[in-house]
Amino acid sequence: MAREHRQSPMDAAQRRLRAVSAHIHPPARARGRAADLTANPTAGEYAHVQGYSAVLPEKCKLENGMCTGRYAVETYRDSRYLGSRIGANGTVGDYKWITYGEASTSRTAIGSGLIYHGITEVNLVNRPEWIVDHACAAYSYISVPLYDTLGPDAVQFIVNHATVEAIFCVPQTLSTLLNFITQMPCVRLVVVIGGEDANMPSSLATTGPEVGAILSHENLIANVAGSSMDIKFYPSDVYISYLPLAHIYERSLQVALLHYGVAVGFYQGDNLKLMDDLAALRPTVFASVPRLYNKIYAAITNAVKESGGLKEKLFNTAYNAKKQVVINGKNPSKMWDRLVFSKIQARLGGRVRLMTSGASPLSPDVMEFLRICFSCEVLEGYGMTETSCVVSMMNVGDKLIGHVGSPNPSCGDSFNSSLVAIVAVEPQVLEAWAASEGIQYEDLKQLCADPRAKAAVLADMNSIGKEAQLRGFEFAKVVTLVAEPFTLENGLLTPTFKVKRPQARAYFAKEISDMYAQLQEAESPRQKL
């Protein structure tokens, strides 16, 4: 019998460190265009021996070492992949599909064309030609998505800032683009896709310069691998793509859907026609934002009130009956769906099994309403562009509402098991507390260093945390009090008064290191016992 090989935690940590270091500090390449044409280890048509997430190699195993490209094409070659209702002549009909195999052929053609033109960075709207992004991933190009609502100034700034060399656009934006193309000297190639559509929305200006977040393909793979440990998609699923593909929410979904062989149908490009597209496509997975869910909620509740009489009474009876069953943790009877909710479900095609919500908080009342009326999982999450989307997500089957779930498995510092905190004190509050406790001090800085002040602040934080029902690992174990507030002037806040976390981490590096050292000292005696 073969002896089982057990990998030590140190081996696993070293392997993770090598994988991450290789990504952050790639090996030097020889000069010349040919040397730059290397396989992306997590995408494209190239097999890769790594076979695991660079962030969580022990937990997030991915078939063939990739989440896009070769695995999807080999597994779902003849399955539907990308669909559109708009024909070559601009008419709207049934959804027409291209397969995973056909998409692979197009990806190779696009990638080869970019190489031929010597392009390094590429900039599309929600349509099948988004396959350009897959070509970029397969050939290790950098893609820079742009919202179709950006004004000329914002487009110029982003293109020049990212040194974009090729732009893929539709005819409706070409004329606008040509008006200021000379202001973008880095652009060497413009590719126009698709036919005319006189009803395309016009461009809107934005305020202030755009800020870019540089993400690698491995960032997306690690994030999707973590979130996919609980949320599953299947080749039988159908998804409607209408959220901006320039937004990380939709973009990360595209990576996950590709890996699981899901059919992706694009909307017509007009939000006013979205309900018509939903009825035609009949999706099983629907991702949206609270703004649309609130509109659905308002439309249904208003229609129920206007119906009045017996219909309103029947709806309320069915709603309350299902609500009570769900609260008790049981599966509600399908009778109410057949009698009452089937017409509501038909508005989204009648097959939705999973709804996700992100970008802003979803009202608990609206979430409860969606779960009851559509008889499906409704999961809320929290994420950011900088984290490649998901920071935390509700688990499938979670009946609680009003929260955004647990942290994504690809988040966190695996080398430290506890949280520490930097607290910028309110001088008047802390001084009043010191006076009530009879504590003497020379200045605010000395008071902040007093262990009694730290203990009082930590106790107050713990009290608030308990009221919010935080879990044990969410409480800070040590705090450092600082007299200097977080301000724009010291570079710790953004103009919208959000904490600049990388800058704050560097600014308080010594304090953070000291707190973890203090924790380690406190834990050492217990370990010896």
C-alpha positions in Angstrom: 0.0 0.0 0.0 1.4 3.4 -1.0 2.2 5.6 1.9 0.1 8.8 1.9 2.2 12.0 1.4 1.2 14.7 3.9 2.2 18.2 3.2 3.4 20.2 6.2 1.9 23.7 6.8 5.3 25.2 6.2 5.5 23.5 2.7 2.1 24.9 1.9 3.0 28.3 3.1 6.3 28.3 1.0 4.4 27.1 -2.0 1.9 29.9 -1.7 4.7 32.4 -1.2 6.5 31.2 -4.3 3.3 31.4 -6.4 2.4 34.9 -5.2 6.0 36.2 -5.5 6.3 34.8 -9.1 3.2 36.8 -9.9 4.4 40.1 -8.2 7.9 39.8 -9.5 7.8 37.9 -12.9 11.0 36.7 -14.4 12.9 39.1 -16.5 12.1 38.8 -20.2 14.4 39.3 -23.1 13.9 42.4 -25.2 11.8 42.2 -28.3 8.2 41.5 -29.3 8.6 37.8 -29.6 9.8 37.5 -26.0 6.6 39.2 -24.7 4.3 36.7 -26.3 4.1 34.4 -23.3 1.3 32.2 -22.1 -0.9 33.6 -19.4 -0.7 30.8 -16.7 -4.4 31.2 -15.8 -6.1 31.7 -19.1 -6.1 31.0 -22.8 -5.4 27.8 -24.7 -2.3 26.9 -22.6 -2.3 24.1 -20.1 -0.6 25.0 -16.8 0.7 22.7 -14.2 0.0 24.9 -11.2 -3.6 23.7 -10.8 -4.5 25.8 -7.8 -5.3 29.3 -6.8 -2.2 31.4 -6.1 -3.9 32.8 -3.0 -5.5 29.6 -1.5 -3.7 26.6 -3.1 -4.9 24.1 -0.6 -8.6 25.0 -0.9 -9.5 26.6 -4.2 -8.5 23.9 -6.7 -9.3 24.6 -10.3 -9.4 22.0 -13.0 -6.5 22.4 -15.4 -5.2 25.3 -13.4 -7.4 27.9 -15.1 -10.9 29.3 -14.8 -11.2 30.5 -18.4 -10.1 29.3 -21.8 -9.0 25.8 -22.5 -11.0 24.0 -19.8 -14.3 25.7 -20.8 -13.7 25.1 -24.6 -12.8 21.4 -24.1 -15.7 20.7 -21.8 -18.5 22.7 -23.4 -17.3 23.1 -27.0 -20.7 22.6 -28.6 -22.7 24.3 -25.9 -24.3 27.7 -26.2 -22.1 30.5 -24.9 -22.9 34.0 -26.1 -26.3 35.1 -27.4 -27.8 38.3 -28.9 -31.2 39.3 -30.2 -30.0 42.0 -32.5 -29.4 40.8 -36.1 -26.9 42.1 -38.6 -29.5 44.4 -40.1 -30.4 45.8 -36.6 -33.7 44.0 -36.3 -34.7 42.3 -33.0 -35.7 38.6 -33.0 -35.0 35.4 -31.1 -31.7 34.9 -29.4 -29.0 33.7 -31.7 -26.0 31.9 -30.2 -22.4 31.1 -30.8 -20.8 28.1 -29.1 -17.8 27.9 -26.8 -15.9 26.4 -29.7 -16.8 29.2 -32.1 -15.9 31.7 -29.4 -12.5 30.1 -29.0 -11.9 30.5 -32.8 -12.8 34.2 -32.6 -10.6 34.7 -29.6 -7.6 33.2 -31.4 -8.3 35.4 -34.4 -8.6 38.5 -32.4 -5.5 37.8 -30.3 -3.5 37.0 -33.4 -4.6 40.2 -35.0 -3.6 42.3 -32.0 -0.1 40.6 -32.1 0.2 41.4 -35.8 -0.5 45.1 -35.1 1.9 45.1 -32.2 -0.7 46.1 -29.6 -0.1 45.9 -25.9 -3.3 47.4 -24.3 -6.9 47.2 -25.5 -10.1 48.9 -24.7 -16.7 47.3 -25.4 -20.3 47.2 -24.5 -22.4 44.2 -23.5 -22.5 42.1 -26.7 -20.9 38.9 -28.0 -17.8 40.8 -29.1 -16.8 41.0 -25.5 -14.8 37.9 -26.4 -12.1 40.5 -27.1 -11.5 40.4 -23.3 -11.0 36.6 -23.5 -8.5 37.2 -26.3 -6.6 39.6 -24.0 -6.5 37.1 -21.2 -5.4 34.3 -23.5 -2.5 36.4 -25.1 -1.5 38.2 -21.9 -2.7 41.6 -23.1 -4.0 44.3 -20.7 -7.7 45.2 -21.2 -9.1 48.6 -20.1 -12.9 48.6 -20.0 -14.7 51.9 -20.6 -18.3 52.8 -19.7 -20.3 53.9 -22.7 -21.6 56.9 -20.6 -18.2 58.5 -20.2 -17.7 61.9 -21.6 -14.8 62.9 -23.9 -12.6 64.3 -21.1 -12.9 61.1 -19.1 -12.2 58.9 -22.1 -9.1 60.9 -23.0 -7.8 60.8 -19.5 -8.3 57.0 -19.1 -6.9 56.1 -22.5 -3.8 58.3 -22.1 -3.3 57.3 -18.4 -3.4 53.6 -19.3 -1.6 54.1 -22.7 -4.2 52.2 -24.6 -3.1 51.3 -28.1 -6.2 49.7 -29.5 -9.9 50.6 -29.1 -12.8 48.4 -29.9 -16.0 50.4 -30.3 -19.4 50.4 -32.0 -20.4 52.8 -34.8 -22.4 55.0 -32.5 -19.3 56.0 -30.5 -16.9 56.1 -33.5 -17.9 59.6 -34.6 -17.5 61.0 -31.1 -14.2 59.2 -30.7 -12.8 60.6 -34.0 -13.5 64.2 -32.7 -10.7 63.9 -30.1 -8.6 60.9 -31.4 -5.7 63.3 -31.9 -5.7 64.0 -28.2 -4.9 60.3 -27.6 -1.5 59.8 -29.3 -1.0 56.4 -27.8 -3.9 54.9 -29.8 -2.7 53.1 -32.9 -5.7 51.0 -33.9 -9.5 51.5 -33.8 -11.7 48.4 -34.5 -15.4 49.1 -35.2 -17.9 46.3 -34.4 -21.5 45.8 -35.4 -24.2 47.7 -37.2 -26.0 51.0 -36.7 -28.5 51.5 -34.0 -30.1 55.0 -33.9 -31.5 54.4 -30.4 -28.2 54.0 -28.6 -28.0 56.2 -25.4 -26.0 59.4 -25.7 -22.8 59.9 -23.7 -22.9 61.7 -20.4 -20.1 63.7 -18.8 -18.5 62.6 -15.5 -17.1 64.7 -12.7 -13.4 64.5 -11.7 -10.6 62.3 -13.0 -11.1 58.6 -13.1 -9.0 56.3 -10.9 -7.8 53.0 -12.3 -7.3 49.8 -10.4 -4.8 47.4 -11.9 -5.9 43.8 -11.6 -4.3 40.7 -12.9 -6.1 37.7 -14.3 -4.9 35.7 -11.3 -6.7 38.3 -9.1 -9.9 37.4 -10.8 -9.3 33.7 -10.7 -8.5 33.7 -7.0 -11.7 35.8 -6.2 -13.9 33.6 -8.4 -12.4 30.4 -6.9 -13.2 31.6 -3.4 -16.8 32.6 -4.1 -17.4 29.5 -6.2 -16.8 27.3 -3.2 -20.4 27.9 -2.1 -22.2 29.3 -5.2 -22.5 26.9 -8.0 -23.4 27.4 -11.7 -24.2 24.6 -14.2 -24.1 24.2 -18.0 -27.9 24.2 -18.0 -28.0 27.7 -16.5 -28.8 30.8 -18.6 -27.6 34.3 -17.6 -28.6 37.7 -18.9 -25.8 40.3 -19.2 -27.0 43.8 -18.8 -24.8 45.3 -16.1 -21.9 47.3 -17.4 -19.0 45.0 -18.3 -16.6 47.8 -17.3 -17.8 47.2 -13.7 -16.0 44.5 -11.7 -19.3 43.0 -10.6 -20.3 41.9 -14.1 -16.8 41.2 -15.2 -16.0 38.7 -12.4 -19.3 37.0 -13.1 -18.3 36.5 -16.7 -15.2 34.7 -15.5 -17.2 32.4 -13.3 -19.9 31.7 -15.8 -17.4 30.8 -18.5 -15.8 28.2 -16.2 -19.1 26.5 -15.6 -20.3 26.5 -19.2 -23.2 28.9 -18.7 -25.1 30.4 -21.7 -24.8 34.2 -21.6 -27.4 36.3 -23.4 -26.9 40.0 -23.9 -29.6 42.5 -23.6 -30.4 44.9 -26.5 -28.5 47.8 -24.8 -31.6 49.6 -23.8 -32.7 49.4 -20.1 -36.3 50.2 -21.2 -36.4 47.0 -23.2 -34.8 44.8 -20.5 -38.0 43.2 -19.3 -38.7 42.2 -22.9 -35.2 40.6 -23.1 -35.8 38.8 -19.9 -39.1 37.3 -21.2 -37.3 36.1 -24.4 -34.2 34.7 -22.7 -35.8 33.2 -19.6 -32.6 33.3 -17.5 -32.0 31.0 -14.5 -29.4 33.4 -12.9 -30.0 37.1 -12.5 -27.5 39.5 -11.1 -28.5 43.1 -10.4 -28.3 46.1 -8.1 -30.7 47.3 -5.4 -31.9 50.1 -7.7 -33.5 47.6 -10.1 -34.7 45.3 -7.4 -36.4 48.3 -5.7 -38.2 49.1 -9.0 -39.4 45.5 -9.3 -40.6 45.7 -5.7 -42.4 49.0 -6.2 -44.0 47.9 -9.5 -45.4 44.7 -8.0 -46.7 46.2 -4.7 -48.3 49.1 -6.6 -50.0 46.6 -9.0 -51.3 44.6 -6.1 -52.7 47.7 -4.4 -54.4 48.9 -7.6 -56.0 45.4 -8.1 -57.8 45.7 -4.8 -60.5 43.5 -3.6 -60.2 39.7 -3.8 -56.9 39.8 -5.7 -55.1 41.9 -3.1 -56.5 39.8 -0.3 -55.3 36.6 -2.0 -51.8 38.0 -2.6 -51.5 39.1 1.0 -52.7 35.7 2.3 -50.2 33.9 0.0 -47.4 36.2 0.9 -47.9 35.9 4.7 -48.3 32.1 4.5 -45.0 31.7 2.6 -43.3 34.2 4.9 -44.3 32.2 8.0 -43.1 28.9 6.5 -39.7 30.4 5.5 -39.3 31.9 9.0 -39.8 28.5 10.5 -37.0 27.1 8.2 -39.3 25.0 6.1 -39.9 24.7 2.4 -43.1 26.5 1.4 -45.8 24.7 -0.7 -45.7 25.1 -4.4 -49.5 25.8 -4.3 -49.0 29.5 -3.7 -46.6 29.8 -6.6 -49.2 28.2 -9.0 -52.1 30.3 -7.7 -50.4 33.7 -7.1 -46.7 34.1 -7.7 -46.3 32.4 -11.1 -47.4 35.6 -13.0 -44.9 37.6 -11.0 -42.1 35.1 -11.7 -43.0 35.2 -15.4 -41.8 38.9 -15.5 -38.3 37.6 -15.3 -38.9 34.6 -17.5 -40.2 32.2 -14.9 -37.0 30.2 -14.4 -34.8 32.3 -12.1 -33.3 30.1 -9.4 -30.6 32.6 -8.1 -30.5 36.3 -7.7 -27.5 38.2 -6.5 -27.3 41.8 -5.3 -24.3 44.1 -4.9 -22.9 47.6 -5.4 -25.1 49.1 -2.6 -27.1 47.8 0.4 -30.4 45.9 -0.4 -33.3 46.7 1.9 -34.2 43.7 4.1 -37.8 44.2 3.2 -37.0 44.0 -0.5 -34.8 40.9 -0.1 -37.6 39.1 1.8 -40.1 40.2 -0.9 -37.9 38.8 -3.7 -37.3 35.5 -1.9 -41.0 35.0 -1.3 -42.4 36.1 -4.7 -39.7 34.5 -6.9 -39.1 31.4 -4.8 -35.4 31.5 -5.4 -32.1 32.1 -3.6 -31.4 35.9 -3.1 -27.8 36.5 -2.0 -26.3 39.8 -1.1 -22.6 40.5 -1.1 -20.1 43.3 -0.6 -17.1 44.0 -2.9 -14.8 46.5 -4.4 -12.9 46.9 -7.7 -9.6 46.7 -5.7 -10.5 43.2 -4.4 -11.4 41.9 -7.8 -15.1 42.0 -6.7 -16.2 39.8 -3.8 -15.1 40.7 -0.3 -17.9 38.9 1.4 -21.0 37.0 0.3 -24.0 35.3 1.9 -24.0 31.5 1.9 -26.5 29.5 -0.1 -29.4 28.5 2.1 -28.8 31.4 4.6 -32.3 32.5 5.7 -31.1 35.6 7.6 -31.3 39.0 6.0 -29.7 42.4 6.6 -26.1 41.2 6.3 -23.5 40.5 3.5 -22.2 37.1 4.7 -18.8 35.9 5.6 -15.5 37.0 4.0 -14.5 35.4 0.7 -12.0 32.6 1.3 -9.4 34.5 -0.8 -9.4 37.4 1.7 -7.4 38.1 4.8 -3.9 37.8 6.2 -3.2 34.1 6.8 -0.1 34.9 8.9 -2.1 36.7 11.6 -5.2 35.2 13.3 -6.4 38.4 15.0 -7.4 41.9 14.2 -5.7 45.0 15.5 -6.9 48.6 15.2 -5.6 52.2 15.0 -8.1 54.6 16.7 -7.9 58.3 16.0 -9.4 59.7 19.3 -11.9 62.5 19.8 -9.8 64.8 22.1 -12.7 66.2 24.0 -14.3 62.8 24.7 -11.1 61.2 25.8 -10.1 64.2 28.0 -13.6 64.1 29.6 -13.2 60.4 30.3 -9.8 61.0 31.9 -11.2 63.7 34.1 -14.0 61.4 35.3 -11.4 58.6 36.1 -9.0 61.1 37.9 -6.2 60.3 35.4 -3.4 62.9 35.3 -1.5 63.6 32.0 0.7 66.2 30.4 -0.7 66.2 26.9 -3.1 64.2 24.6 -0.3 62.1 23.3 0.6 60.9 26.7 -3.0 60.1 27.4 -3.3 58.1 24.2 -0.4 56.0 25.4 -2.0 55.3 28.8 -2.9 51.5 29.0 -6.1 52.5 30.9 -7.2 54.7 28.0 -6.5 51.9 25.5 -8.5 49.4 27.6 -11.4 51.7 27.9 -11.6 52.4 24.2 -11.2 48.6 23.4 -14.0 47.8 25.9 -16.3 50.4 24.2 -15.5 48.9 20.8 -16.3 45.4 22.1 -19.6 46.6 23.5 -20.6 48.1 20.2 -19.5 45.0 18.4 -21.6 42.8 20.6 -24.6 44.9 19.9 -24.0 44.5 16.2 -23.6 40.7 16.8 -20.1 40.5 15.4 -18.4 37.1 15.5 -15.4 36.5 17.6 -12.8 36.9 14.9 -14.3 40.2 13.9 -13.3 41.9 17.2 -10.0 43.8 17.5 -7.7 42.3 20.1 -5.4 45.3 20.6 -5.7 49.0 19.8 -3.4 51.9 19.4 -4.7 55.4 20.1 -3.4 58.3 18.0 -4.0 62.0 18.7 -3.6 63.0 15.0 -6.9 62.6 13.1 -7.1 61.0 9.7 -7.2 64.0 7.2 -6.8 64.9 3.6 -3.6 66.8 4.5 -1.8 63.8 6.0 -2.9 61.6 3.1 -5.0 59.2 5.0 -8.4 60.2 3.6 -9.7 60.5 0.0 -11.6 63.6 -1.0 -14.8 61.7 -0.2 -13.4 61.0 3.3 -12.8 57.3 2.8 -9.7 55.8 4.5 -6.8 55.2 2.1 -6.0 51.8 3.5 -2.6 51.2 1.7 -1.4 54.6 2.8 -2.7 54.1 6.4 -1.1 50.7 6.5 2.3 52.2 5.6 1.8 55.3 7.8 1.1 53.1 10.9 3.4 50.2 9.9 5.4 50.4 13.2 2.3 50.6 15.4 0.7 47.6 13.6 3.9 45.6 13.9 4.1 46.5 17.6 0.5 45.4 18.3 1.0 42.0 16.7 4.3 41.6 18.6 2.3 42.4 21.8 -0.3 39.7 20.9 2.4 37.2 20.2 4.0 37.8 23.6 0.6 37.4 25.3 -0.1 34.1 23.5 3.4 32.6 24.1 2.9 31.7 27.8 -0.4 30.0 27.0 1.3 27.9 24.2 4.0 26.8 26.7 1.3 25.7 29.2 
